[in-house]
Amino acid sequence: MKKKVLIIGFGSIGKRHANILQRKKKFIKQIYVLTKQNCKPFFKVDSLKKVPLINPDYIIISSPTSEHYKQLSFLEKKLSKKIILV
């Protein structure tokens, strides 16, 4: 079954993860990116509050380190049984 992936942050590391995942079309259904900048060809998410609606299978946190705790706390409250890479 193909999986949905969310990448939080689209700096150099977030872009690298997105490009690698894009090559894994056999396993990845959709790639979402939480960012304020353009992230074409990926699906843009403009708020952390919208993440539960997407219900991703995998989450990659590649935002600034100072944001990690806040983002992880939110994800822990709103989602369960997800694989998260920080």
C-alpha positions as a Markdown table, in Angstrom:
| # | Residue | x | y | z |
|---|---|---|---|---|
| 1 | Met | 0.0 | 0.0 | 0.0 |
| 2 | Lys | 1.4 | 3.4 | -0.9 |
| 3 | Lys | 2.0 | 5.9 | 1.9 |
| 4 | Lys | 1.4 | 9.6 | 2.4 |
| 5 | Val | 4.4 | 11.6 | 3.6 |
| 6 | Leu | 4.5 | 15.0 | 5.3 |
| 7 | Ile | 7.7 | 17.0 | 5.3 |
| 8 | Ile | 7.7 | 19.9 | 7.8 |
| 9 | Gly | 10.1 | 22.5 | 6.6 |
| 10 | Phe | 11.4 | 23.0 | 3.1 |
| 11 | Gly | 15.0 | 24.2 | 3.6 |
| 12 | Ser | 17.9 | 22.4 | 2.0 |
| 13 | Ile | 17.3 | 19.2 | 4.1 |
| 14 | Gly | 13.5 | 19.2 | 3.5 |
| 15 | Lys | 14.1 | 19.6 | -0.2 |
| 16 | Arg | 16.6 | 16.8 | -0.2 |
| 17 | His | 14.1 | 14.4 | 1.5 |
| 18 | Ala | 11.3 | 15.4 | -0.9 |
| 19 | Asn | 13.5 | 14.8 | -3.9 |
| 20 | Ile | 14.5 | 11.4 | -2.7 |
| 21 | Leu | 11.0 | 10.4 | -1.8 |
| 22 | Gln | 9.7 | 11.6 | -5.2 |
| 23 | Arg | 11.9 | 8.9 | -6.8 |
| 24 | Lys | 10.1 | 6.2 | -4.7 |
| 25 | Lys | 6.8 | 6.4 | -6.5 |
| 26 | Lys | 6.3 | 2.7 | -6.1 |
| 27 | Phe | 5.9 | 3.3 | -2.3 |
| 28 | Ile | 4.8 | 6.9 | -2.0 |
| 29 | Lys | 1.2 | 8.0 | -2.7 |
| 30 | Gln | 1.6 | 11.7 | -2.0 |
| 31 | Ile | 4.1 | 14.1 | -0.6 |
| 32 | Tyr | 2.9 | 17.1 | 1.4 |
| 33 | Val | 5.1 | 19.9 | 2.6 |
| 34 | Leu | 4.4 | 22.3 | 5.4 |
| 35 | Thr | 6.1 | 25.5 | 4.4 |
| 36 | Lys | 5.5 | 29.2 | 3.6 |
| 37 | Gln | 7.5 | 29.0 | 0.4 |
| 38 | Asn | 6.7 | 27.5 | -3.0 |
| 39 | Cys | 7.2 | 23.8 | -3.0 |
| 40 | Lys | 6.0 | 22.7 | -6.4 |
| 41 | Pro | 5.5 | 19.9 | -7.5 |
| 42 | Phe | 4.6 | 18.8 | -4.0 |
| 43 | Phe | 1.3 | 19.6 | -2.2 |
| 44 | Lys | 1.7 | 22.6 | 0.1 |
| 45 | Val | 0.3 | 22.7 | 3.6 |
| 46 | Asp | 0.1 | 26.1 | 5.1 |
| 47 | Ser | -0.7 | 25.3 | 8.8 |
| 48 | Leu | 0.3 | 22.6 | 11.3 |
| 49 | Lys | -3.4 | 22.5 | 12.3 |
| 50 | Lys | -4.3 | 21.0 | 8.9 |
| 51 | Val | -2.0 | 18.0 | 9.4 |
| 52 | Pro | -4.6 | 15.8 | 11.1 |
| 53 | Leu | -6.8 | 16.2 | 8.0 |
| 54 | Ile | -4.1 | 14.8 | 5.8 |
| 55 | Asn | -3.3 | 12.0 | 8.3 |
| 56 | Pro | 0.1 | 11.2 | 6.9 |
| 57 | Asp | 1.7 | 7.8 | 7.4 |
| 58 | Tyr | 5.2 | 9.2 | 7.7 |
| 59 | Ile | 6.4 | 12.6 | 8.9 |
| 60 | Ile | 9.8 | 14.2 | 8.4 |
| 61 | Ile | 10.6 | 17.2 | 10.6 |
| 62 | Ser | 13.2 | 19.3 | 8.9 |
| 63 | Ser | 12.3 | 22.6 | 10.3 |
| 64 | Pro | 14.6 | 24.8 | 12.5 |
| 65 | Thr | 15.6 | 22.9 | 15.6 |
| 66 | Ser | 13.9 | 25.5 | 17.9 |
| 67 | Glu | 10.6 | 24.5 | 16.4 |
| 68 | His | 10.9 | 20.7 | 16.8 |
| 69 | Tyr | 9.5 | 20.4 | 20.4 |
| 70 | Lys | 6.4 | 22.4 | 19.6 |
| 71 | Gln | 5.8 | 20.5 | 16.4 |
| 72 | Leu | 6.4 | 17.1 | 18.0 |
| 73 | Ser | 4.1 | 18.0 | 20.9 |
| 74 | Phe | 1.3 | 18.9 | 18.5 |
| 75 | Leu | 1.7 | 15.8 | 16.5 |
| 76 | Glu | 1.7 | 13.6 | 19.6 |
| 77 | Lys | -1.6 | 15.2 | 20.7 |
| 78 | Lys | -3.4 | 15.0 | 17.3 |
| 79 | Leu | -2.0 | 11.8 | 15.7 |
| 80 | Ser | -1.1 | 8.3 | 16.8 |
| 81 | Lys | 0.9 | 5.4 | 15.5 |
| 82 | Lys | 3.0 | 7.5 | 13.0 |
| 83 | Ile | 6.6 | 7.2 | 12.0 |
| 84 | Ile | 8.4 | 10.4 | 12.6 |
| 85 | Leu | 11.9 | 11.3 | 11.6 |
| 86 | Val | 13.5 | 14.4 | 13.1 |
